[in-house]
Structure formats: structure tokens, C-alpha cells
Amino acid sequence: MNRYIYIAFIIAGLTACNLQKQDAEDPVLASVHHHVLHMSKASKYITAGASPEDSLSQLRSYVEHWVLEAVLLYEAERHFPADIDINELVQDYRNSLIISDYEMNMVETQLDTVITNAELQDYYQKNKDQYQLERPIVRAHFVKLHNSTDSLLQFREWWDSPDSLDFQELIAFSNAHADVFMLEDSTWYKVEEIESLMPPGTWRSENMRAKTSLRFTDDQFEYYLRISESVLSTEIAPLSYIREQAVRFIMHKRKLDLLEKLKTDLYNREMRGKHINIFVK
């Protein structure tokens, strides 16, 4: 006897259920009103190669889950509006899934994902008024070190040095010893992000001046801050700050344009082939 059929009959015996008339090839495992669960469906959810004990456990778990779902489905059916054509809803949903899958495939295979700097600049010039800042932003280097850290004098030399090799040493040291560090040249930060990392009261508006380099101390830490560029609130955000948003917008528009062209091309093809008939005048 097939192992799964054997398990099904074990469940039947253990649960002492009066099942419907059994089909020797596809026994019934459970029923809720007119909904019936056959072994052929449940067996798909049993791990191949599992022991009889594990198979029985998995089968029990699936049957319990199915019964709960079937009870909910039966109750939902009882309250489903009589004036709604469920078959039409199912057909609409099926059509939507098929079209969505086709469009996704066309986007994945045909969408040009390369965006040039010229395209970004063009988008920025046409839309930059939409990106007025509500909060000031800065490009800055920031490091927070415990004041007991070894080699602080060496760190300060690297911090004050304009040499690129010294800056790499600064990054390596910060990575190994800093409590917090921000040393990305191209990254913009909201002022409050940096302010929250500094001792209370040390951040002032004059700290935002470009090329400002400051050091603060408290009982535990030393704080190093250098502002390389700043943009005040109410000013237009630089392209480098909104670059990711610009890329998303350009790609979204390309996707819409691609799908619109696809629809138009398919329509024209079918019209030329005389496969479209419109009977409403």
C-alpha cells in the first residue's frame, strides 16, 4: 500500500472521523460542508524522503490548517453578496496576473537601465524647484573617539593633514577605534543627524560654515567635525543629495513609456492584421 495512503488511514483511525466513502487511490482526509480535502492535494506538502513519523506529523499539520481555512471560506461564502459574479471577478484577476507577468518580463528584458549624468542634470534643471529643503544639510567629516583612546596625538595629525594617504590612515584608525565616524566625502547629512551625536549645546549655526573644522570634548569623548559644504533650509537641494530620487523618477517614467509603447505597437500590429473588430459606432 502506498505510504501516503497508509498515513491517511492512520489519521482516519486516530481521529475517529466518519469520512466520506474512500477512494482507494485518493482517500478523503477531511471535509467541511461541501469542501473536501483529498490525499492527492495534501501529499504535495509532505517532505520527500521524510520518515513515516515525520510524514504523519506534516500531514496532520496540513489537515488542521486546511480545515481552519475551509471553515473560514464556508462562512465567507455564506455572506458573499449574491449580486456579485465571482466567476467574473476570478477571470478579471486571472487576466490581471497574466498581463502583469508579461509586462514585468518586458520591463526586465527591454528597459534601458543606464542613466547618464547628462540625463540627471537635465532632470535636475527641469525639476529642482520641487526639492526645496525643509532642513539644512551638510557634507562633513565627523569622528567621535573615547578620550582614553591610544594614539590620539597621531589621530589629530592625520585629521589636520590635507594628504590623501593620511586620510586613509584616518579612516583605518576610525574604523578600529571610533565610537562613531562619518568620513564619506560625497554623503550629505541632515544637521540634526550630526547634532544628535555631539555634546548638548555645542552645535550652533556658525558651525555650518563651509571649511569649518572644530573639536569638542566632554568627560568621556573627543568630537571632531569638519564641514566641507552646506546648504541652508529653504534653499534648493543639490543634485548629489537627491540623486537616488531622480534615478527612481527617471526609471519609473521610462517604464511607463515602455509599457505605453508596447500597448500601442501591439494594437497597431493587430489592427494591421485585421484581428480587431469594434462594433460600437
N, C-alpha and C positions, 0 to 999 in steps of 0.2 A: 504494500500500500504506500502511495506517495506520502513522504514525510509530512508535508503541509496538511494533507487531508487527515493524517493521523493526529496532528496537533489540533486541528479544527474539532475533531470528535472528542478529544480530551477536554477542550474548553466546553463543549456542549455538556459533557458529563459533570465537570467541576461546577459549572454554573447552574446546573439542573434546570436548563431552559427547555421549553417546548418549542423547538424550532419548526419552521415550515418543512414540508416534505423535502428530504435531502436529495440532491443530485449527486450521484457517486463521483462525478468528475469535478463538480463545482459546488460544494456544500454551502449552505447559508449559515453565516456566523451570528448575525443579529438582524433585527428588524424594528423599525419604529413606524407604526401605521403602515403606509404604503411604501415606505423606503426600506430597501433590503440590501444588506451587505453580503456579497459572495466572497468566497475564498480567493477567487481569481484576482480581485482587486486588492485585498488585504495582503496577499503574498508578495506584492511588489515592494512592501515596506519592511520585509524581513531581510536582514543582512545575509548575503550569500555566504555559506560556509559556517554559519553560526551553529552552536550545539543545539540539540533539541530543547534543552532548558532555556537557553537564551532566545531561541526562536519562539518558544511559548510565551516568554515574558514580553517580547516585542509585539507578538500578535495580540496578547491581552491589552497592551497599552494602546495599540491602534484601534481595537474594537471599542474601548472605552471612549477614546477621542471621537470616533465616528458616531457613536450613539449620542454624545452630547451635541455634536453638530447637527445630527438628524432631528433631534428634539427641537432645537432652535429653528431649523429650517421648516419643520412642520408647523410650528407656531407662527412663523413669519408668513408662510403660505396662507394660513387661515385669515390673516389680517391684510393680505396683499389686495390693493384696490382692484375691484372687478373690471373697471373700465380701462385698465392698462393692459396693452398687448405685450405680454412677456416675451413672446417669440420675436416681435419687432425690436424690443429692447436688446435681446440677445444678438440679433442679426446686426443691429447698429454697432454694438460693442465689438462684435467679430470684425466688421468692416473697419472700424477704427483701429483695432490692433494690427490688422494686415497692412493698412495704409501707413500706420506709424512705423512698423518694422521696415517697410520699403523705403520710406523717407529717411529713416536712420541709416540704412545701408547706403543710400545715395549720398548722404552727407559725409559718411565715413570714407567713401571711395572717391568722391568728386570735389569736396570742399577744399579750396586752397587755404592752407593754414599759415602761409608765410605773410607776415605784415612788415613792410619796410618802414624805416624811420621817416621817410617822406610821407607815407600814408598817415603815420601817427601825428606828424607835425601838421598835416592838412586837417585832420580831425580836430586837433587841439585848437588850431586857429579859428575854426568854424564853431567850436562848442565851448571854448574856455570860460565864457561868461556863466556857464552852468556850474562851474567849480569854484565859486567864491568860498573862501574859508570861513568857518564859524569860530575856529580856534587857531591860534598861531602855531606854526610848525618850525622845526629847525633840523638842519643836518649837523650832527655833532658827534664828538667822541666823549665817552663817559666811562670812568672806571671807579669802582668802589673797592678799596682794599682795607683789610684789618690793619690797624696801626702797629701790630706786633709782627707783621709780615717781614721776613728776611729780605735783604737787598732792596729796601725802599729807596735808598740813595741812587742805586743803579736804575731803578724804575723811573725816577724823576729825570735822570739824564736822558733816558730813551723818550720820555714824554715830551721834553723840551727840544729834542733833536728833530731837524727837518729831513734827516737822512732816511730813505726808504728802507734800508736794511735795519736801522734802529727801530723803525716802526714794526717790522716783522718780529723783532725781539720783544717789543712791547706787547704785541698780540700773543706771542707764545707765553710770556710771563703772566699776562692777564688770564689766559686760558687755564694756567696751572694754579694761580693764587687768588684771583679776584673773586670777591663775593658777587659782584655784578659788573659786566662790562659791555659796552656798545662801541664797536670800532669799525663798523661798516661805513665806508665813505659815501656811498650812494643812498643810504637809507634815511628817510625823513621820519622824525618823531614828533608827536604832539607834545607841546610844552609840559602838559600835566604828567605825561609818562615819565619824563626826567625829573620833574619837580617832586614826584612821589618817592623817588629814590634818594633824595637829598635831605639833609637835616632841616627841620621846620624853620621857616623864616629866611633861609639862605637864598631862595630864588627870588630875584627881583627883575623888573622889566629891563633894566640895563644889562642883565646877563645875556640878553638875546642878541646883542650887537655881534655882527659877524667878526671873526678873528679873535673874539674874546677867549682868554684862557684863564681858568680860575682853579683854586684849590681850597677846599674847606676841610675842617677837622672837627671831630667831636670826641667823646670819651673812648670810642671803640674803633672808629674808622677814619680813613682819609678819602676824600672825594675829589676826583679830577674831572674837570669839564672844559671842553674846548668847542666853541660854536664856529662852524665854517660857513654857514649860510642860514638865513632866517627869513620867514615870510609871516607878516602880521595877519591877524584876523581881519576880515573884510577885503583882503587882497585876493587875487586870483592864484589858485594853487599851481605850482609849476608842473610841467608835463611829467617829469620824473616821479612826482607824487601820485598822479592819477593814471599812470601808465597802464596798470593792470585793468582798471575800469575801462580805459579807452580800448584796450585789446579786446575785452569781453564785448563791448558795444560793436566794434567793427566786425568781429566774428559772428555775432548774432545777426547783424544786418546782412552779411554775406550768406549766412544760412537761409534767411528769409528770401533773399534774392534768388538763390539757387533753387529753392523749392518752388518759387513762383515761376521761374523759367522752365522748370521741369513740367509743371502743370500745363503751361502754355504750349510747350513743344509737343507734349502728348496729345493735347486737344487738337492742335493743328494736324498732327500725323493722322489721327483718327478721322478728322474731317476730310482730309485728302483721300483717305482710303474708303470714304463713304460708309463708315461704320457707326456714325452718329445720326440718329433720326430724332428731330424735335417736332412734336405735333401740336404745340401750342403756338398760335399765331398772335 
